[in-house]
């Protein structure tokens, strides 16, 4: 009614903003020596600024392929991908990727030189500013004492931090992370998850994160897109912004974990030809 409408000042209302990234009805395919593989089928989702958006699903559901599409390394055979309203037609410094492999750093360059490299190549920043940004990014990930060290002198977790610093120093519109912690031991993985969340609290960057771990998806994601087995289709999109490591093991955390597990398990049974039960999510 009219009195209700005037009770909330206009300044407190926030109309829905356009998404930073819009993926709409995207089908992605790639060729092997013997087959044409459909990795995803008509997948749609929106990522807004400062989202921690997680792509979750079993192996072979097209999570990494979607990341490659957003990165500009693959073109959809159907549908569209748009960043800030513009079609994605190739790689660019507005999207930086962090992979799970530890050899993504150049071994002949120091930590500082590795972080500097994409800024030099893109010429996005003047030399002095690029150096300042590199040092600030290295400090932010806790490696200031190692800025002049070569990668072979670093642990796996430290190498991952350098890769994140290198990506963040570029100030990309969106950070693309492809299972970056999958090869780490449990303690290092938890530490890196906490560091990523703290870095996000400090800078509120936008991240599109791929994982096959339900627990990791809930801890790191503000939103989770659950994908079905091959070819990947959207099963559900869930909110998880209220969860961190502190809530792990709590009733609400465990309920969401069970819900996602049952969702994926039912899809896996269906994919292998086993009839699904009467219950549906």
ROMAR-257053 format. One line per 4 residues: their letters; for each residue z, x, y of N, C-alpha, C. Coordinates in nm, 2 decimals, always signed. Last residue first. Example, Ala and Ser with C-alpha at 12.3 -4.5 7.8 and 13.67 -1.06 7.14 Angstrom:
<nodes>
sa	+0.71/+1.28/-0.22/+0.71/+1.37/-0.11/+0.79/+1.29/+0.00  +0.78/+1.32/-0.57/+0.78/+1.23/-0.45/+0.78/+1.32/-0.33
</nodes>
This chain:
<nodes>
xxxx	-0.50/+1.42/-3.37/-0.44/+1.46/-3.24/-0.49/+1.38/-3.13  -0.47/+1.20/-3.65/-0.55/+1.27/-3.55/-0.47/+1.31/-3.43  -0.44/+1.12/-3.99/-0.38/+1.15/-3.86/-0.47/+1.23/-3.78  -0.57/+1.12/-4.24/-0.58/+1.00/-4.15/-0.53/+1.03/-4.01
xxxx	-0.72/+1.45/-4.30/-0.63/+1.34/-4.32/-0.65/+1.22/-4.22  -1.05/+1.55/-4.38/-0.94/+1.55/-4.29/-0.85/+1.43/-4.32  -1.18/+1.71/-4.67/-1.16/+1.58/-4.59/-1.04/+1.59/-4.50  -1.33/+2.02/-4.65/-1.22/+1.95/-4.70/-1.19/+1.82/-4.62
xxxx	-1.53/+2.19/-4.56/-1.57/+2.07/-4.64/-1.45/+1.99/-4.70  -1.47/+2.38/-4.38/-1.49/+2.42/-4.52/-1.51/+2.31/-4.62  -1.43/+2.24/-4.15/-1.54/+2.34/-4.15/-1.57/+2.38/-4.30  -1.19/+2.10/-4.22/-1.32/+2.03/-4.20/-1.44/+2.12/-4.21
xxxx	-1.01/+2.31/-4.21/-1.04/+2.24/-4.34/-1.17/+2.16/-4.33  -1.03/+2.39/-3.94/-1.07/+2.48/-4.05/-1.10/+2.41/-4.18  -0.93/+2.16/-3.82/-1.07/+2.20/-3.79/-1.12/+2.29/-3.90  -0.67/+2.17/-3.91/-0.75/+2.05/-3.95/-0.90/+2.09/-3.93
xxxx	-0.59/+2.41/-3.78/-0.59/+2.40/-3.93/-0.68/+2.28/-3.98  -0.60/+2.34/-3.51/-0.69/+2.44/-3.57/-0.70/+2.44/-3.72  -0.40/+2.15/-3.51/-0.53/+2.12/-3.46/-0.64/+2.22/-3.52  -0.18/+2.28/-3.60/-0.23/+2.17/-3.68/-0.37/+2.14/-3.64
xxxx	-0.15/+2.47/-3.39/-0.17/+2.51/-3.53/-0.24/+2.40/-3.61  -0.10/+2.30/-3.17/-0.22/+2.38/-3.17/-0.26/+2.43/-3.31  +0.15/+2.19/-3.26/+0.04/+2.10/-3.23/-0.10/+2.18/-3.24  +0.31/+2.42/-3.29/+0.27/+2.34/-3.41/+0.15/+2.25/-3.38
xxxx	+0.32/+2.49/-3.01/+0.27/+2.59/-3.11/+0.22/+2.51/-3.24  +0.45/+2.27/-2.91/+0.31/+2.30/-2.87/+0.24/+2.39/-2.97  +0.69/+2.30/-3.04/+0.62/+2.18/-3.06/+0.47/+2.20/-3.02  +0.78/+2.55/-2.94/+0.75/+2.54/-3.08/+0.67/+2.41/-3.11
xxxx	+0.83/+2.48/-2.67/+0.73/+2.59/-2.71/+0.69/+2.57/-2.85  +1.03/+2.28/-2.70/+0.90/+2.25/-2.64/+0.79/+2.35/-2.68  +1.24/+2.44/-2.82/+1.18/+2.32/-2.88/+1.04/+2.28/-2.83  +1.20/+2.80/-2.81/+1.25/+2.67/-2.77/+1.18/+2.55/-2.83
xxxx	+1.05/+3.01/-2.88/+1.15/+2.97/-2.98/+1.21/+2.84/-2.94  +1.01/+3.11/-2.55/+0.97/+3.13/-2.68/+1.08/+3.10/-2.78  +1.10/+3.11/-2.29/+1.10/+2.98/-2.36/+1.06/+2.99/-2.51  +1.07/+3.37/-2.22/+1.20/+3.32/-2.22/+1.21/+3.19/-2.29
xxxx	+0.79/+3.42/-2.21/+0.87/+3.48/-2.32/+1.01/+3.41/-2.33  +0.70/+3.10/-2.08/+0.70/+3.24/-2.08/+0.77/+3.29/-2.20  +0.55/+2.79/-1.98/+0.61/+2.87/-2.08/+0.59/+3.02/-2.05  +0.42/+2.62/-1.80/+0.57/+2.62/-1.80/+0.63/+2.72/-1.89
xxxx	+0.15/+2.61/-1.85/+0.20/+2.69/-1.73/+0.35/+2.71/-1.73  -0.01/+2.49/-2.03/+0.10/+2.58/-2.08/+0.17/+2.66/-1.97  -0.21/+2.22/-2.11/-0.14/+2.29/-2.01/-0.03/+2.37/-2.08  -0.53/+2.22/-2.29/-0.38/+2.19/-2.29/-0.32/+2.27/-2.17
xxxx	-0.80/+2.07/-2.43/-0.76/+2.16/-2.32/-0.61/+2.12/-2.29  -0.97/+2.08/-2.75/-0.87/+2.02/-2.66/-0.85/+2.12/-2.54  -1.22/+2.16/-2.86/-1.13/+2.07/-2.94/-1.03/+2.00/-2.84  -1.54/+2.23/-2.79/-1.41/+2.21/-2.73/-1.33/+2.11/-2.82
xxxx	-1.69/+2.45/-3.04/-1.69/+2.33/-2.96/-1.55/+2.31/-2.90  -1.85/+2.71/-3.19/-1.74/+2.67/-3.11/-1.77/+2.55/-3.03  -1.99/+2.64/-3.52/-2.01/+2.69/-3.38/-1.90/+2.64/-3.29  -1.68/+2.79/-3.60/-1.82/+2.81/-3.58/-1.90/+2.68/-3.61
xxxx	-1.39/+2.59/-3.52/-1.46/+2.70/-3.58/-1.61/+2.69/-3.56  -1.31/+2.48/-3.17/-1.32/+2.46/-3.32/-1.39/+2.58/-3.38  -1.08/+2.59/-2.92/-1.21/+2.58/-2.97/-1.21/+2.56/-3.12  -0.88/+2.50/-2.65/-0.88/+2.52/-2.80/-1.02/+2.49/-2.85
xxxx	-0.79/+2.64/-2.37/-0.90/+2.57/-2.42/-0.90/+2.60/-2.57  -0.50/+2.62/-2.17/-0.56/+2.67/-2.30/-0.67/+2.58/-2.34  -0.35/+2.74/-1.87/-0.43/+2.63/-1.94/-0.49/+2.70/-2.06  -0.19/+2.95/-1.83/-0.15/+2.83/-1.76/-0.23/+2.71/-1.82
xxxx	-0.11/+3.18/-2.09/-0.20/+3.08/-2.03/-0.13/+2.98/-1.95  +0.08/+3.35/-2.22/+0.00/+3.40/-2.11/-0.08/+3.29/-2.03  +0.21/+3.19/-2.41/+0.29/+3.27/-2.32/+0.21/+3.31/-2.20  +0.00/+3.06/-2.55/+0.10/+2.98/-2.48/+0.18/+3.06/-2.38
xxxx	-0.14/+3.28/-2.65/-0.21/+3.19/-2.56/-0.11/+3.11/-2.48  +0.05/+3.40/-2.82/+0.00/+3.47/-2.70/-0.06/+3.38/-2.60  +0.06/+3.20/-3.02/+0.18/+3.24/-2.94/+0.14/+3.31/-2.81  -0.20/+3.20/-3.12/-0.15/+3.08/-3.06/-0.03/+3.12/-2.97
xxxx	-0.44/+3.44/-3.10/-0.30/+3.43/-3.13/-0.25/+3.30/-3.05  -0.69/+3.51/-3.04/-0.68/+3.42/-3.15/-0.53/+3.40/-3.19  -0.81/+3.51/-2.69/-0.72/+3.55/-2.80/-0.73/+3.46/-2.92  -0.92/+3.59/-2.37/-0.96/+3.55/-2.51/-0.85/+3.60/-2.60
xxxx	-0.90/+3.47/-2.04/-0.84/+3.56/-2.15/-0.87/+3.50/-2.28  -0.96/+3.50/-1.72/-1.02/+3.43/-1.84/-0.99/+3.52/-1.96  -0.78/+3.49/-1.42/-0.81/+3.56/-1.54/-0.86/+3.46/-1.65  -0.73/+3.56/-1.08/-0.78/+3.46/-1.18/-0.82/+3.54/-1.30
xxxx	-0.42/+3.67/-0.92/-0.56/+3.68/-0.96/-0.60/+3.57/-1.06  -0.16/+3.69/-0.80/-0.23/+3.56/-0.82/-0.38/+3.57/-0.84  +0.00/+3.91/-0.74/-0.13/+3.90/-0.68/-0.21/+3.77/-0.70  +0.25/+3.89/-0.87/+0.24/+3.96/-0.75/+0.11/+3.93/-0.67
xxxx	+0.20/+3.74/-1.10/+0.30/+3.68/-1.00/+0.28/+3.76/-0.86  +0.03/+3.92/-1.23/-0.02/+3.79/-1.18/+0.07/+3.73/-1.07  +0.21/+4.11/-1.29/+0.10/+4.15/-1.20/+0.04/+4.02/-1.14  +0.37/+3.97/-1.47/+0.43/+4.02/-1.34/+0.32/+4.05/-1.24
xxxx	+0.18/+3.93/-1.67/+0.24/+3.81/-1.60/+0.30/+3.85/-1.47  +0.14/+4.19/-1.75/+0.03/+4.11/-1.70/+0.08/+3.99/-1.62  +0.39/+4.26/-1.84/+0.34/+4.33/-1.72/+0.22/+4.25/-1.66  +0.41/+4.10/-2.06/+0.51/+4.08/-1.95/+0.45/+4.15/-1.82
xxxx	+0.21/+4.21/-2.22/+0.20/+4.06/-2.18/+0.29/+4.04/-2.06  +0.31/+4.46/-2.26/+0.18/+4.44/-2.18/+0.17/+4.30/-2.13  +0.53/+4.40/-2.41/+0.55/+4.47/-2.28/+0.43/+4.45/-2.20  +0.41/+4.30/-2.64/+0.50/+4.21/-2.56/+0.52/+4.27/-2.42
xxxx	+0.27/+4.53/-2.73/+0.20/+4.40/-2.69/+0.28/+4.31/-2.60  +0.47/+4.70/-2.79/+0.39/+4.73/-2.68/+0.31/+4.61/-2.63  +0.58/+4.56/-3.01/+0.67/+4.58/-2.89/+0.58/+4.62/-2.77  +0.37/+4.54/-3.19/+0.43/+4.42/-3.14/+0.51/+4.45/-3.01
xxxx	+0.09/+4.76/-3.11/+0.20/+4.72/-3.19/+0.28/+4.61/-3.12  -0.25/+4.65/-3.04/-0.12/+4.72/-3.00/-0.01/+4.67/-3.10  -0.49/+4.53/-3.07/-0.47/+4.65/-3.15/-0.33/+4.71/-3.13  -0.49/+4.31/-2.89/-0.49/+4.28/-3.03/-0.46/+4.41/-3.12
xxxx	-0.49/+4.31/-2.62/-0.37/+4.36/-2.68/-0.37/+4.35/-2.83  -0.73/+4.20/-2.53/-0.70/+4.34/-2.49/-0.58/+4.39/-2.56  -0.93/+3.99/-2.59/-0.82/+4.03/-2.68/-0.77/+4.17/-2.65  -1.09/+4.04/-2.31/-1.13/+4.01/-2.45/-1.03/+4.07/-2.55
xxxx	-1.08/+3.92/-2.00/-1.00/+4.00/-2.09/-1.03/+3.95/-2.23  -1.20/+3.92/-1.68/-1.23/+3.88/-1.81/-1.16/+3.97/-1.91  -1.11/+3.81/-1.36/-1.09/+3.91/-1.46/-1.11/+3.86/-1.60  -1.29/+3.71/-1.08/-1.23/+3.67/-1.21/-1.22/+3.79/-1.30
xxxx	-1.36/+3.83/-0.85/-1.33/+3.69/-0.84/-1.25/+3.64/-0.97  -1.21/+4.16/-0.82/-1.31/+4.06/-0.87/-1.27/+3.92/-0.85  -1.10/+4.40/-0.70/-1.08/+4.27/-0.64/-1.19/+4.17/-0.69  -1.11/+4.65/-0.80/-1.24/+4.60/-0.75/-1.22/+4.46/-0.68
xxxx	-0.86/+4.69/-0.91/-0.89/+4.76/-0.79/-1.02/+4.70/-0.72  -0.87/+4.55/-1.15/-0.80/+4.49/-1.04/-0.84/+4.55/-0.91  -1.01/+4.74/-1.32/-1.06/+4.61/-1.29/-1.00/+4.55/-1.17  -0.83/+4.96/-1.31/-0.97/+4.98/-1.27/-1.03/+4.84/-1.24
xxxx	-0.60/+4.83/-1.42/-0.60/+4.89/-1.29/-0.74/+4.90/-1.23  -0.69/+4.79/-1.68/-0.66/+4.67/-1.60/-0.66/+4.72/-1.45  -0.73/+5.05/-1.77/-0.84/+4.96/-1.77/-0.82/+4.84/-1.68  -0.46/+5.14/-1.75/-0.56/+5.20/-1.67/-0.69/+5.11/-1.66
xxxx	-0.35/+4.98/-1.95/-0.31/+4.96/-1.82/-0.41/+5.02/-1.72  -0.48/+5.09/-2.18/-0.51/+4.95/-2.14/-0.47/+4.92/-2.00  -0.36/+5.34/-2.18/-0.50/+5.33/-2.15/-0.54/+5.19/-2.11  -0.10/+5.26/-2.25/-0.12/+5.32/-2.11/-0.27/+5.31/-2.08
xxxx	-0.14/+5.18/-2.51/-0.09/+5.08/-2.41/-0.12/+5.13/-2.27  -0.21/+5.43/-2.63/-0.30/+5.31/-2.63/-0.27/+5.21/-2.52  -0.10/+5.71/-2.42/-0.09/+5.62/-2.54/-0.19/+5.50/-2.52  -0.28/+5.99/-2.30/-0.22/+5.86/-2.28/-0.21/+5.79/-2.41
xxxx	-0.44/+6.21/-2.32/-0.30/+6.24/-2.31/-0.22/+6.11/-2.29  -0.70/+6.12/-2.30/-0.65/+6.17/-2.44/-0.50/+6.20/-2.44  -0.75/+6.07/-2.02/-0.72/+5.96/-2.12/-0.66/+6.01/-2.25  -0.57/+6.31/-1.81/-0.69/+6.26/-1.88/-0.65/+6.16/-1.99
xxxx	-0.39/+6.26/-1.50/-0.39/+6.29/-1.64/-0.52/+6.24/-1.70  -0.34/+6.19/-1.25/-0.42/+6.31/-1.26/-0.43/+6.35/-1.41  -0.16/+5.98/-1.27/-0.29/+5.96/-1.20/-0.39/+6.07/-1.22  +0.09/+5.95/-1.37/-0.01/+5.99/-1.46/-0.15/+5.99/-1.40
xxxx	+0.27/+5.84/-1.19/+0.29/+5.98/-1.24/+0.18/+6.04/-1.32  +0.17/+5.58/-1.18/+0.15/+5.67/-1.06/+0.17/+5.81/-1.10  +0.17/+5.36/-1.35/+0.12/+5.49/-1.40/+0.10/+5.59/-1.28  +0.22/+5.09/-1.31/+0.33/+5.18/-1.35/+0.28/+5.31/-1.40
xxxx	+0.04/+4.92/-1.19/+0.06/+4.91/-1.34/+0.15/+5.02/-1.39  +0.07/+5.00/-0.93/+0.10/+4.86/-0.96/+0.12/+4.85/-1.12  -0.04/+5.26/-0.93/+0.10/+5.24/-0.90/+0.15/+5.10/-0.95  -0.31/+5.19/-0.96/-0.24/+5.27/-1.06/-0.09/+5.26/-1.05
xxxx	-0.35/+5.05/-0.72/-0.37/+4.98/-0.85/-0.30/+5.06/-0.96  -0.32/+5.25/-0.53/-0.23/+5.14/-0.53/-0.23/+5.06/-0.66  -0.52/+5.43/-0.60/-0.38/+5.47/-0.61/-0.29/+5.36/-0.61  -0.75/+5.26/-0.54/-0.72/+5.32/-0.68/-0.58/+5.36/-0.70
xxxx	-0.72/+5.22/-0.27/-0.71/+5.11/-0.36/-0.68/+5.15/-0.50  -0.76/+5.48/-0.17/-0.63/+5.41/-0.15/-0.61/+5.29/-0.25  -1.02/+5.52/-0.26/-0.92/+5.60/-0.31/-0.78/+5.54/-0.29  -1.15/+5.32/-0.11/-1.16/+5.31/-0.25/-1.05/+5.40/-0.31
xxxx	-1.11/+5.41/+0.15/-1.04/+5.28/+0.11/-1.04/+5.27/-0.04  -1.26/+5.64/+0.15/-1.12/+5.65/+0.17/-1.04/+5.52/+0.13  -1.52/+5.54/+0.09/-1.46/+5.63/+0.01/-1.31/+5.64/+0.03  -1.56/+5.17/+0.13/-1.57/+5.31/+0.18/-1.49/+5.41/+0.09
xxxx	-1.66/+4.96/-0.14/-1.56/+5.00/-0.04/-1.60/+5.14/+0.00  -1.88/+4.91/-0.29/-1.81/+4.79/-0.23/-1.72/+4.83/-0.12  -2.03/+5.07/-0.45/-2.03/+5.10/-0.30/-1.97/+4.98/-0.23  -2.05/+5.07/-0.72/-2.08/+4.94/-0.65/-2.09/+4.96/-0.50
xxxx	-1.96/+5.33/-0.78/-2.09/+5.28/-0.82/-2.14/+5.16/-0.74  -1.70/+5.34/-0.67/-1.81/+5.43/-0.62/-1.95/+5.38/-0.65  -1.58/+5.14/-0.82/-1.59/+5.12/-0.68/-1.69/+5.22/-0.61  -1.59/+5.25/-1.08/-1.67/+5.13/-1.05/-1.68/+5.10/-0.90
xxxx	-1.42/+5.49/-1.04/-1.56/+5.50/-1.07/-1.64/+5.37/-1.04  -1.14/+5.48/-0.99/-1.24/+5.50/-0.88/-1.38/+5.47/-0.91  -1.04/+5.49/-1.24/-1.02/+5.37/-1.16/-1.11/+5.37/-1.04  -1.12/+5.75/-1.32/-1.16/+5.63/-1.40/-1.15/+5.50/-1.31
xxxx	-0.98/+5.90/-1.13/-1.12/+5.90/-1.13/-1.18/+5.78/-1.21  -0.71/+5.85/-1.21/-0.76/+5.81/-1.08/-0.91/+5.81/-1.07  -0.72/+5.96/-1.48/-0.69/+5.82/-1.45/-0.74/+5.77/-1.32  -1.01/+6.18/-1.49/-0.87/+6.15/-1.49/-0.85/+6.00/-1.47
xxxx	-1.29/+6.21/-1.72/-1.23/+6.17/-1.59/-1.08/+6.15/-1.60  -1.37/+6.23/-1.98/-1.38/+6.35/-1.89/-1.33/+6.33/-1.75  -1.35/+5.99/-2.10/-1.26/+6.09/-2.14/-1.26/+6.21/-2.05  -1.36/+5.68/-1.95/-1.44/+5.80/-1.96/-1.34/+5.92/-1.99
xxxx	-1.23/+5.40/-2.15/-1.22/+5.50/-2.04/-1.31/+5.62/-2.06  -1.25/+5.27/-2.38/-1.33/+5.22/-2.27/-1.32/+5.30/-2.15  -1.12/+5.32/-2.61/-1.21/+5.42/-2.57/-1.30/+5.37/-2.46  -0.97/+5.11/-2.70/-0.90/+5.20/-2.62/-1.00/+5.31/-2.56
xxxx	-1.08/+4.77/-2.70/-1.10/+4.91/-2.75/-1.03/+5.00/-2.65  -1.06/+4.53/-2.59/-0.94/+4.57/-2.67/-0.96/+4.72/-2.71  -1.16/+4.52/-2.23/-1.18/+4.50/-2.38/-1.06/+4.55/-2.45  -1.21/+4.36/-1.94/-1.12/+4.45/-2.01/-1.12/+4.42/-2.15
xxxx	-1.45/+4.32/-1.67/-1.40/+4.30/-1.81/-1.31/+4.41/-1.86  -1.50/+4.15/-1.37/-1.47/+4.27/-1.44/-1.41/+4.24/-1.57  -1.70/+4.00/-1.14/-1.65/+3.98/-1.28/-1.62/+4.11/-1.34  -1.81/+4.10/-0.92/-1.73/+3.98/-0.90/-1.66/+3.94/-1.03
xxxx	-2.00/+4.29/-0.98/-1.86/+4.34/-0.96/-1.76/+4.22/-0.93  -2.20/+4.15/-1.26/-2.17/+4.19/-1.12/-2.03/+4.23/-1.09  -2.47/+4.06/-1.48/-2.34/+4.12/-1.45/-2.32/+4.15/-1.30  -2.65/+3.75/-1.43/-2.64/+3.89/-1.47/-2.50/+3.94/-1.44
xxxx	-2.65/+3.49/-1.33/-2.77/+3.54/-1.38/-2.77/+3.69/-1.42  -2.48/+3.21/-1.27/-2.45/+3.35/-1.32/-2.58/+3.39/-1.39  -2.53/+3.02/-0.98/-2.56/+3.04/-1.12/-2.53/+3.19/-1.16  -2.26/+2.94/-0.76/-2.39/+3.01/-0.78/-2.41/+3.04/-0.93
xxxx	-2.01/+2.83/-0.73/-2.13/+2.74/-0.71/-2.26/+2.81/-0.73  -1.84/+3.03/-0.81/-1.84/+2.99/-0.67/-1.97/+2.91/-0.64  -2.05/+3.05/-1.08/-1.93/+3.11/-1.02/-1.94/+3.09/-0.87  -2.16/+2.87/-1.36/-2.17/+2.89/-1.22/-2.04/+2.95/-1.17
xxxx	-2.37/+2.81/-1.63/-2.25/+2.87/-1.59/-2.26/+2.91/-1.44  -2.51/+2.54/-1.82/-2.51/+2.63/-1.71/-2.37/+2.69/-1.69  -2.73/+2.43/-2.09/-2.62/+2.42/-2.00/-2.62/+2.53/-1.90  -2.87/+2.64/-2.34/-2.85/+2.51/-2.29/-2.73/+2.51/-2.20
xxxx	-2.87/+2.90/-2.38/-3.00/+2.83/-2.42/-2.99/+2.69/-2.37  -2.72/+3.12/-2.14/-2.72/+3.00/-2.23/-2.86/+2.95/-2.26  -2.74/+3.48/-2.16/-2.78/+3.35/-2.09/-2.78/+3.24/-2.19  -2.52/+3.75/-2.14/-2.59/+3.65/-2.22/-2.63/+3.53/-2.14
xxxx	-2.39/+3.89/-1.95/-2.46/+3.96/-2.05/-2.54/+3.88/-2.15  -2.22/+3.77/-1.76/-2.36/+3.78/-1.73/-2.44/+3.86/-1.83  -1.97/+3.69/-1.82/-1.99/+3.83/-1.76/-2.13/+3.85/-1.73  -2.01/+3.45/-1.94/-1.95/+3.45/-1.80/-1.97/+3.59/-1.74
xxxx	-2.11/+3.56/-2.18/-2.19/+3.47/-2.10/-2.14/+3.47/-1.96  -1.88/+3.70/-2.28/-2.01/+3.77/-2.24/-2.10/+3.69/-2.16  -1.72/+3.48/-2.32/-1.68/+3.58/-2.22/-1.80/+3.66/-2.18  -1.86/+3.36/-2.53/-1.84/+3.29/-2.40/-1.81/+3.38/-2.29
xxxx	-1.82/+3.55/-2.72/-1.95/+3.52/-2.67/-1.95/+3.45/-2.54  -1.55/+3.53/-2.76/-1.60/+3.65/-2.70/-1.74/+3.63/-2.65  -1.55/+3.27/-2.88/-1.47/+3.30/-2.77/-1.52/+3.42/-2.69  -1.68/+3.17/-3.11/-1.76/+3.20/-2.99/-1.68/+3.23/-2.87
xxxx	-1.55/+3.16/-3.35/-1.57/+3.03/-3.28/-1.64/+3.05/-3.14  -1.50/+3.39/-3.50/-1.63/+3.33/-3.51/-1.65/+3.20/-3.44  -1.15/+3.33/-3.56/-1.26/+3.42/-3.55/-1.40/+3.35/-3.58  -1.02/+3.03/-3.39/-1.03/+3.13/-3.50/-1.15/+3.22/-3.48
xxxx	-0.90/+3.03/-3.04/-0.97/+2.97/-3.16/-0.98/+3.08/-3.27  -0.90/+3.00/-2.69/-0.82/+3.02/-2.81/-0.90/+2.96/-2.93  -0.91/+3.12/-2.37/-0.99/+3.07/-2.48/-0.93/+3.10/-2.61  -0.70/+3.05/-2.09/-0.71/+3.11/-2.22/-0.81/+3.04/-2.31
xxxx	-0.65/+3.12/-1.76/-0.72/+3.03/-1.85/-0.75/+3.11/-1.98  -0.47/+3.12/-1.51/-0.47/+3.20/-1.63/-0.52/+3.12/-1.75  -0.60/+3.06/-1.19/-0.57/+3.01/-1.32/-0.55/+3.13/-1.42  -0.67/+3.14/-0.94/-0.54/+3.18/-0.98/-0.50/+3.12/-1.12
xxxx	-0.91/+2.89/-0.90/-0.86/+3.01/-0.85/-0.71/+3.02/-0.89  -1.01/+2.73/-1.21/-0.98/+2.73/-1.07/-0.91/+2.86/-1.03  -1.25/+2.67/-1.44/-1.15/+2.76/-1.41/-1.13/+2.76/-1.26  -1.36/+2.41/-1.66/-1.35/+2.46/-1.53/-1.23/+2.56/-1.52
xxxx	-1.59/+2.37/-1.94/-1.45/+2.38/-1.89/-1.47/+2.44/-1.74  -1.78/+2.29/-2.23/-1.76/+2.27/-2.09/-1.61/+2.30/-2.05  -2.02/+2.36/-2.48/-1.89/+2.38/-2.43/-1.88/+2.37/-2.28  -2.24/+2.32/-2.66/-2.21/+2.23/-2.55/-2.06/+2.24/-2.51
xxxx	-2.14/+2.54/-2.89/-2.23/+2.42/-2.88/-2.17/+2.33/-2.77  -2.17/+2.89/-2.97/-2.10/+2.78/-2.91/-2.20/+2.66/-2.89  -2.35/+3.03/-3.15/-2.20/+3.07/-3.13/-2.12/+2.96/-3.07  -2.59/+3.02/-3.37/-2.54/+2.94/-3.26/-2.39/+2.96/-3.25
xxxx	-2.80/+3.28/-3.47/-2.66/+3.22/-3.48/-2.63/+3.14/-3.35  -3.06/+3.33/-3.66/-3.03/+3.29/-3.53/-2.90/+3.22/-3.53  -3.06/+3.60/-3.91/-3.04/+3.46/-3.86/-3.04/+3.45/-3.71  -3.10/+3.87/-3.98/-3.15/+3.76/-4.07/-3.15/+3.62/-4.01
xxxx	-3.00/+4.03/-3.79/-3.12/+4.08/-3.86/-3.18/+3.97/-3.94  -2.92/+3.79/-3.54/-2.88/+3.90/-3.63/-3.01/+3.94/-3.70  -2.91/+3.67/-3.20/-2.99/+3.69/-3.33/-2.92/+3.81/-3.40  -2.72/+3.40/-3.05/-2.76/+3.54/-3.06/-2.83/+3.56/-3.20
xxxx	-2.65/+3.14/-2.81/-2.70/+3.18/-2.94/-2.73/+3.33/-2.93  -2.46/+2.88/-2.66/-2.50/+3.02/-2.66/-2.54/+3.06/-2.80  -2.45/+2.61/-2.46/-2.48/+2.65/-2.59/-2.53/+2.79/-2.58  -2.25/+2.43/-2.23/-2.31/+2.56/-2.26/-2.32/+2.58/-2.41
xxxx	-2.16/+2.23/-2.05/-2.25/+2.20/-2.17/-2.32/+2.32/-2.22  -2.06/+2.44/-1.81/-2.10/+2.30/-1.83/-2.20/+2.29/-1.94  -1.83/+2.60/-1.63/-1.91/+2.62/-1.75/-1.94/+2.47/-1.80  -1.74/+2.72/-1.32/-1.77/+2.60/-1.40/-1.87/+2.63/-1.51
xxxx	-1.50/+2.88/-1.14/-1.60/+2.90/-1.24/-1.62/+2.76/-1.31  -1.35/+2.76/-0.93/-1.41/+2.89/-0.91/-1.52/+2.92/-1.01  -1.40/+2.41/-0.86/-1.36/+2.52/-0.95/-1.43/+2.65/-0.91  -1.31/+2.27/-0.55/-1.42/+2.30/-0.64/-1.37/+2.42/-0.73
xxxx	-1.00/+2.09/-0.54/-1.09/+2.19/-0.50/-1.20/+2.21/-0.60  -0.87/+1.77/-0.47/-0.91/+1.86/-0.57/-1.02/+1.96/-0.52  -0.66/+1.77/-0.18/-0.77/+1.72/-0.25/-0.81/+1.82/-0.36  -0.33/+1.76/-0.13/-0.43/+1.86/-0.16/-0.54/+1.80/-0.24
xxxx	-0.10/+1.67/+0.12/-0.19/+1.63/+0.02/-0.30/+1.73/+0.00  +0.05/+1.76/+0.33/+0.10/+1.79/+0.19/+0.01/+1.74/+0.08  -0.08/+1.68/+0.56/-0.08/+1.82/+0.53/-0.03/+1.86/+0.39  -0.04/+1.41/+0.58/-0.17/+1.45/+0.53/-0.17/+1.60/+0.49
xxxx	+0.28/+1.30/+0.45/+0.20/+1.36/+0.56/+0.07/+1.41/+0.50  +0.35/+1.00/+0.30/+0.32/+1.14/+0.27/+0.23/+1.20/+0.38  +0.36/+0.74/+0.40/+0.49/+0.81/+0.38/+0.47/+0.96/+0.35  +0.12/+0.61/+0.42/+0.16/+0.69/+0.54/+0.29/+0.77/+0.52
xxxx	+0.10/+0.49/+0.18/+0.00/+0.59/+0.21/+0.05/+0.67/+0.33  +0.31/+0.31/+0.18/+0.32/+0.42/+0.09/+0.22/+0.53/+0.13  +0.22/+0.13/+0.38/+0.34/+0.21/+0.41/+0.36/+0.33/+0.31  -0.01/+0.03/+0.24/-0.02/+0.10/+0.37/+0.10/+0.19/+0.39
x	+0.00/+0.09/-0.12/+0.00/+0.00/+0.00/+0.00/+0.09/+0.12
</nodes>
